[in-house]
Amino acid sequence: MDILGIIGILLGILTVILFIVKKHNIIVAAPIATIVLLLFNDVPILESVFGKENSYMTFLAGFVASNFAIFLLGSILAKYMDVGGATVSIANRILSIVGTKNPYNALVALFIISAILTYGGINVFVIIFALVPMARPIFQQLNISWKLVIIPVFGGTTTFTMTMLPGAPSLHNIVPSTALGTTLTAAPLIGIVTSVAAIIFILVFMKIVLNRSLSKNEVFEDRFAAVESPTEQKRELPSFFISLLPIIVLLGTILIFSKVNYIIFIALIIAILLSAVLFRKQIKNQRELLSDGANESVGSTITTGSTIAFGSIATGVPAFKGIFSLIQSIPGPPILSLMVGTGIIGGITASAVGAIGISIANFVPYYLELGLDPETIHRAIAIGSVSLSIVPYSGFLLIFNRITGLTMKESFKNGFIAVCVTHWVAMAIVVIMAVMGLA
């Protein structure tokens, strides 16, 4: 086993975490951590960083090429919804329904909205671009701690609706289906039982954290309060229906024309054009709005791509084969080592989808030979892939912090529990069902 190489992988991870803790930009931290990792592995450093194939730069460029349009259009739509007053109008209606006396009801409402949008096939980055501005006025009127927003949003977008619930249209469910020849509803009993457990865990955790926050007299702190003037706050808001119409059109277009190529881009463009018309009275300078949305999307895309590129290099060095061997020797039912192994890869790459791809290529043949059912493997690697994906250099977490203004210290703990620990609960259930012969 290449001990020196494994030490290099660990030092690379520690380097990127240290940079993030010290508040350095991940765009700078990731390539430095990659070089640290490569120094301990017997591979050409310059070629691995700057080469034209399987290098840090090609992995980064590949992510940007595949995802920039999503970030750009999602960011612009979120700007229209926010600056046009639609988010405040929707928030006011939600508060009129759930009331202002019980903040927990508002958190549950955000959780349900997040879950519905994710299960409806909306990209999770699009959801947080649209949902966070809508959540701000709700938290402000309820005067509850803004750092709690991560629980309903992460709990609804990146747990049961993404990896467990049968039929989920997420890549986490599609990739194993394509590779194993299974359907999106693979292992429905496992999916339903784990989904119920996940929902219960998130709702209980959310209640506990809210009560603890209220007992400490924590109140709302708007990180962007200086942006709006008193005059701007009193502007005329669009009606609830008008405010919701771009989101309805976005969802409807994606769901009705789901088989059309590039439908998510088409739907986002339609929603943006509709917003430009509907909110034209509320928005004084649409050119400035488009510029701001575009500028924010560039940083968000490269931030996420940098974490993916680092993880791709880390799992591509020869020493990582030794980690595969250690993973396969984990005691207990085979399904346990499969989920833990996929989760470790997800933690290193900070990408659950990337972890699934690596796991399918390297683990699945071994577990199929052991006699595990393809449907069980499908559901197990989907659930396991997210079990360690919330790390300090996670692109999703970094983008969320950028949009909300939260610090890593404020968001990491609640985000980790809402996503990773929820998946640990699901993994435990999968193991129990396997031992009982139900999986």
C-alpha positions in Angstrom: 0.0 0.0 0.0 1.3 3.5 -0.9 1.3 5.0 2.6 3.1 8.2 1.4 0.5 8.7 -1.3 -2.4 8.3 1.2 -0.7 10.8 3.5 -0.6 13.1 0.5 -4.3 12.8 0.0 -5.0 13.5 3.6 -2.6 16.5 3.6 -4.3 17.8 0.5 -7.7 17.6 2.2 -6.3 19.3 5.4 -4.8 22.0 3.3 -8.0 23.0 1.6 -9.9 22.8 4.8 -7.3 25.0 6.6 -7.5 27.6 3.8 -11.3 27.7 4.0 -11.2 28.0 7.8 -8.8 31.0 7.4 -11.3 32.5 4.9 -9.2 32.1 1.8 -11.1 31.8 -1.5 -11.5 28.2 -2.6 -10.5 29.2 -6.1 -7.0 29.8 -4.7 -7.1 27.1 -2.0 -8.1 24.1 -4.3 -5.1 24.3 -6.7 -2.6 24.8 -3.8 -4.1 21.8 -2.0 -3.9 19.8 -5.3 -0.2 20.5 -5.6 0.4 19.5 -1.9 -1.4 16.2 -2.7 0.6 15.6 -5.8 4.0 16.2 -4.1 3.4 12.9 -2.1 2.3 10.9 -5.1 4.4 9.6 -7.9 2.8 11.6 -10.8 4.0 14.5 -12.9 2.9 17.6 -11.0 2.8 20.2 -13.8 1.0 17.8 -16.2 -1.5 16.9 -13.5 -2.3 20.5 -12.8 -2.0 22.2 -16.3 -2.1 19.3 -18.7 -4.7 18.9 -21.5 -6.1 15.6 -20.3 -7.2 14.5 -16.8 -5.7 17.5 -15.1 -6.9 20.0 -12.5 -7.6 22.6 -15.2 -9.4 20.2 -17.6 -11.7 19.0 -14.7 -12.4 22.6 -13.8 -13.0 23.6 -17.4 -15.3 20.5 -17.9 -17.5 21.5 -14.9 -17.7 25.1 -16.0 -18.6 24.1 -19.5 -21.3 21.7 -18.3 -22.8 23.9 -15.6 -22.2 27.6 -16.2 -25.5 28.1 -18.1 -27.4 26.8 -15.1 -25.6 29.1 -12.7 -26.0 32.1 -15.0 -29.7 31.7 -15.7 -30.5 30.6 -12.1 -28.7 33.7 -10.7 -30.4 36.1 -13.1 -33.9 34.6 -12.3 -33.2 34.9 -8.6 -32.2 38.6 -9.1 -35.5 39.3 -10.9 -37.5 37.6 -8.2 -35.7 39.5 -5.4 -35.3 43.0 -6.9 -38.8 42.8 -8.4 -40.3 42.2 -5.0 -41.7 38.8 -5.9 -39.9 37.1 -3.0 -41.3 39.5 -0.5 -44.8 39.0 -1.9 -44.6 35.2 -1.8 -43.1 35.4 1.8 -46.0 37.6 2.9 -48.5 35.1 1.6 -46.7 32.2 3.3 -46.7 34.1 6.6 -50.4 34.9 6.3 -51.1 31.1 6.0 -48.7 29.7 8.6 -48.9 32.8 10.9 -46.2 34.6 12.8 -46.8 33.1 16.3 -45.1 29.8 15.5 -41.8 30.1 13.7 -41.6 26.3 13.4 -44.5 26.3 11.0 -42.6 28.7 8.7 -39.5 26.5 8.7 -41.7 23.5 7.9 -43.3 25.4 5.0 -39.8 26.2 3.6 -38.8 22.6 4.0 -41.9 21.4 2.1 -41.4 24.0 -0.7 -37.7 22.9 -1.1 -38.7 19.2 -1.2 -41.5 19.7 -3.8 -39.2 21.8 -6.1 -36.4 19.2 -5.8 -38.7 16.2 -6.4 -40.2 18.2 -9.3 -36.8 18.0 -11.1 -35.5 21.5 -10.4 -31.7 21.8 -10.1 -30.7 22.3 -6.5 -28.6 25.3 -7.3 -31.6 26.9 -9.1 -33.7 26.3 -6.0 -31.3 27.9 -3.6 -30.8 30.9 -5.9 -34.6 31.4 -5.9 -35.5 30.3 -2.4 -33.0 32.1 -0.2 -34.2 35.6 -1.2 -37.8 34.5 -0.5 -36.8 33.1 2.9 -35.1 36.4 4.1 -38.3 38.5 4.6 -39.9 35.5 6.4 -37.1 35.2 8.9 -37.0 39.0 9.2 -40.7 39.3 10.1 -40.5 36.3 12.5 -37.3 37.8 14.0 -35.6 34.4 14.1 -31.9 33.6 13.6 -30.9 33.6 9.9 -28.4 30.8 10.4 -31.4 28.4 10.8 -32.3 28.8 7.1 -29.9 26.1 6.1 -31.9 23.3 7.8 -35.2 23.5 5.9 -33.4 24.3 2.6 -30.7 21.6 2.8 -33.2 19.2 4.4 -35.6 19.6 1.6 -33.2 19.7 -1.4 -30.4 17.3 -0.6 -31.8 14.4 1.3 -34.8 12.1 0.7 -36.0 13.9 -2.5 -32.6 13.5 -4.1 -31.3 10.0 -3.1 -34.1 8.0 -1.4 -37.6 8.7 -2.7 -38.5 6.3 -5.6 -38.7 8.1 -9.0 -36.6 11.1 -8.0 -35.3 12.8 -11.2 -32.0 13.8 -9.7 -28.6 12.8 -11.2 -28.0 10.8 -7.9 -30.9 8.5 -9.0 -30.4 8.7 -12.8 -26.6 7.8 -12.9 -26.9 4.5 -11.0 -30.1 3.6 -13.0 -28.2 4.1 -16.3 -25.2 2.1 -15.2 -27.1 -0.8 -13.6 -30.0 -1.0 -15.9 -32.4 -0.4 -13.1 -35.4 2.0 -13.0 -35.7 5.3 -11.1 -38.0 3.5 -8.7 -35.4 0.9 -7.8 -35.7 -0.7 -4.4 -39.0 1.1 -3.6 -39.3 -0.4 -0.1 -35.9 0.8 0.9 -36.6 4.2 -0.7 -39.9 4.7 1.1 -38.8 3.5 4.5 -35.6 5.6 4.5 -37.6 8.7 3.2 -40.0 8.5 6.1 -37.1 8.2 8.6 -35.3 11.1 7.0 -38.4 13.4 7.1 -39.0 12.6 10.8 -35.3 13.1 11.7 -35.1 16.5 9.9 -38.4 17.8 11.4 -37.3 16.8 14.9 -33.8 18.2 14.4 -35.3 21.5 13.1 -37.5 21.8 16.2 -34.7 21.1 18.6 -32.4 23.7 17.0 -35.1 26.3 16.7 -36.1 25.9 20.4 -32.4 26.2 21.4 -32.0 29.3 19.4 -35.1 30.9 20.8 -34.0 30.1 24.4 -30.7 32.0 23.7 -32.8 35.0 22.4 -31.1 34.8 19.0 -32.7 37.2 16.5 -32.6 38.0 12.8 -29.5 39.6 11.5 -29.7 40.6 7.8 -26.2 40.4 6.3 -27.5 42.5 3.3 -29.6 45.1 5.3 -27.7 48.0 4.0 -28.7 47.3 0.4 -32.3 48.5 0.7 -33.3 52.0 1.6 -36.5 52.9 3.5 -38.0 54.2 0.3 -37.1 50.9 -1.5 -38.7 48.9 1.3 -42.0 50.7 0.8 -42.2 50.1 -3.0 -45.3 48.6 -4.5 -45.0 44.8 -4.6 -46.4 42.6 -7.3 -49.4 40.4 -6.4 -48.9 36.9 -5.0 -50.1 35.3 -8.3 -47.9 37.5 -10.5 -45.0 36.9 -8.2 -45.4 33.1 -8.3 -46.1 32.9 -12.1 -42.4 32.7 -13.2 -41.8 29.8 -10.8 -45.0 28.1 -11.9 -44.0 28.5 -15.6 -40.5 27.2 -14.8 -41.8 24.1 -13.1 -44.6 23.5 -15.6 -42.3 23.8 -18.6 -39.7 21.4 -17.1 -42.3 18.8 -16.1 -44.5 18.9 -19.2 -41.6 18.9 -21.7 -39.2 16.8 -19.6 -38.2 14.8 -22.7 -37.1 17.8 -24.7 -33.3 18.3 -24.9 -32.0 21.2 -22.8 -35.4 21.8 -21.4 -34.1 23.2 -18.1 -32.3 26.0 -20.0 -35.3 26.7 -22.1 -37.5 26.9 -19.0 -35.1 29.2 -17.2 -35.0 31.6 -20.2 -38.8 31.7 -20.5 -39.1 32.4 -16.7 -36.5 35.2 -17.0 -38.2 36.8 -20.0 -41.6 36.6 -18.2 -40.1 38.1 -15.0 -38.6 41.0 -17.1 -42.2 41.8 -18.3 -44.1 41.2 -15.1 -41.7 43.1 -12.8 -40.8 45.9 -15.2 -42.5 48.5 -12.9 -40.6 47.4 -9.8 -37.2 47.2 -11.5 -35.7 50.6 -12.4 -32.5 49.3 -14.1 -32.8 45.9 -15.8 -29.3 46.2 -17.4 -27.7 46.6 -14.0 -29.7 43.6 -12.7 -28.5 41.4 -15.5 -24.9 42.5 -14.9 -25.1 41.8 -11.2 -26.6 38.3 -11.8 -24.0 37.4 -14.4 -21.1 38.6 -12.2 -22.3 36.5 -9.2 -22.8 33.4 -11.4 -19.2 33.4 -12.6 -17.8 33.2 -9.0 -20.3 30.6 -8.0 -19.5 28.3 -11.0 -15.7 28.5 -10.6 -16.0 28.0 -6.8 -17.9 24.7 -7.3 -15.8 23.6 -10.2 -12.6 24.1 -8.1 -13.8 21.7 -5.4 -14.8 19.1 -8.1 -11.4 19.4 -9.8 -9.5 18.9 -6.5 -11.6 15.8 -5.7 -11.1 14.4 -9.2 -7.3 14.6 -8.8 -7.4 13.2 -5.3 -9.4 10.1 -6.4 -7.3 9.6 -9.5 -3.8 9.2 -8.0 -2.5 5.6 -7.7 -2.6 5.7 -3.9 -6.3 5.9 -3.9 -6.4 2.2 -4.8 -5.2 1.4 -1.3 -8.1 3.3 0.1 -10.4 1.1 -2.0 -8.9 -2.0 -0.4 -9.4 -0.6 3.1 -13.0 0.2 2.3 -13.8 -3.3 1.0 -12.4 -4.8 4.2 -14.9 -3.0 6.4 -16.6 -5.7 8.6 -20.4 -6.3 8.5 -22.9 -6.8 5.6 -21.4 -6.0 2.2 -24.0 -3.3 1.7 -22.4 -1.3 4.6 -18.9 -1.2 3.0 -20.4 -0.2 -0.3 -22.3 2.8 1.3 -19.3 3.8 3.5 -16.9 3.6 0.5 -19.1 5.7 -1.7 -19.5 8.2 1.1 -15.8 8.5 1.7 -15.3 9.3 -2.0 -18.1 11.8 -1.8 -16.3 13.5 1.1 -12.9 13.6 -0.8 -14.4 14.9 -4.0 -17.1 17.1 -2.4 -19.4 15.7 -5.1 -22.0 13.1 -4.5 -22.6 12.6 -8.2 -18.8 12.2 -8.7 -18.7 9.7 -5.9 -21.5 7.6 -7.6 -19.5 7.6 -10.9 -16.3 6.5 -9.2 -18.2 3.9 -7.1 -19.9 2.4 -10.1 -16.7 2.1 -12.0 -14.6 0.6 -9.1 -17.0 -0.9 -6.5 -20.1 -2.2 -8.3 -18.5 -5.1 -10.2 -17.2 -6.5 -6.9 -20.5 -6.3 -5.1 -22.4 -7.7 -8.0 -20.1 -10.7 -7.9 -21.0 -11.1 -4.2 -24.6 -11.5 -5.2 -26.1 -8.2 -4.2 -29.2 -7.2 -6.1 -28.7 -4.4 -8.6 -31.7 -2.5 -7.3 -30.3 -2.6 -3.7 -26.9 -1.5 -5.0 -28.6 1.4 -6.9 -30.3 2.7 -3.8 -27.4 2.0 -1.5 -24.8 4.0 -3.5 -27.3 6.9 -4.0 -27.8 7.1 -0.3 -24.2 6.6 0.6 -22.9 9.2 -1.9 -24.2 12.1 0.2 -23.3 10.7 3.6 -20.0 12.8 3.8 -20.6 15.3 1.1 -21.0 18.4 3.3 -17.4 19.3 3.9 -15.8 22.8 4.4 -14.8 22.8 0.7 -18.2 21.6 -0.6 -19.2 23.7 -3.5 -22.9 23.6 -2.6 -22.2 24.8 0.9 -19.8 27.5 -0.3 -22.4 28.8 -2.8 -25.1 28.7 -0.1 -22.9 30.8 2.2 -22.1 33.3 -0.6 -25.9 33.8 -1.2 -27.0 33.9 2.4 -24.0 35.9 3.8 -23.4 33.1 6.5 -20.0 32.1 7.6 -18.7 28.6 7.6 -18.8 28.5 11.4 -22.5 29.5 11.3 -23.6 27.1 8.6 -21.4 24.0 8.7 -22.7 22.2 11.8 -26.4 22.5 10.9 -25.8 21.8 7.3 -23.7 18.7 8.1 -26.4 17.3 10.5 -29.3 18.1 8.1 -27.7 16.3 5.2 -25.0 13.9 6.3 -26.4 12.6 9.6 -29.8 12.3 7.9 -28.2 9.9 5.4 -26.4 8.0 8.3 -29.9 7.3 9.7 -30.9 6.1 6.2 -27.8 3.9 5.9 -28.5 2.3 9.3 -32.0 1.4 8.1 -30.6 -0.1 4.9 -28.2 -2.3 6.9 -31.0 -3.4 9.2 -33.3 -4.2 6.3 -30.4 -6.1 4.6 -29.8 -8.2 7.8 -33.5 -8.9 8.0 -33.6 -10.0 4.3 -35.8 -7.0 3.3 -33.1 -5.5 1.1 
